[in-house]
Amino acid sequence: MTSGIGLPLLAAVALTGLAMAGPAQAQQAMTFFVTSVGKGNGADLGGIAGADAHCQALARAAGSTNTNWRAYLSTTEPGGAAGVDDLHSDSNNVTKQTALTEKGETVSGRGDAVNTHDILTGSDPQGLFSTAGGDTTCGNWTKSGEGSAIVGHHDRAGLKDTRHMNSWNSSHGSRGCSQDNLKASGGAGLIYCFAAN
């Protein structure tokens, strides 16, 4: 995964502690969340900077005092991530019950009336820029029409019980980059956000 991020603290604390807290407690102690809303323009997030700003604004509105929120997105642009080993290990705890919004709410998934389990990442299972072929980041998160983005399933549920379909960060490509194309396969332009040091 490439972004302007430094995440020495994300891993286990973010993915285990948040799920056990109630919504009010989660707002103050959260270190990882799924956005409760997308930016409304499909996968055009305004690039990494726009996605980071979206994470920051939602966290601030939810009462977070952390001032360094980052989007978990891969890109072809220079930069780097560090300290995500635990997040990409077999012991990570991203599930429908733990991948809560900044408000401490559950994100709907497969089997719910409205499925929004496709979370934009652009990543392969190791959290690196996906080289699956073609555009896997909707033009580095600046396109809302043609293209595609790799998505993960926050609920770890897919059409089949396979490693990819159950991946939180690298399940499949989107049908396109527009809001309608994201919705068509179970998305809403949501992203993962984490508190960086």
Secondary structure, DSSP 8 states (H G I E B T S, - for coil): --SB---TT-HHHHHHHHHHS-HHHHHHH-SEEE-SS--SSTT--SHHHHHHHHHHHHHHHTT-----EEE----SSS-B--S-TTTTSTT---STTT-BBTTS-B---TTSSS---EEE--B-TTSSB--SSS-SBHHHHT-SSS--BEEEETT---SSSSTTTT-SS-SEE-S-SSHHHHHHTTEEEEEEEEE--
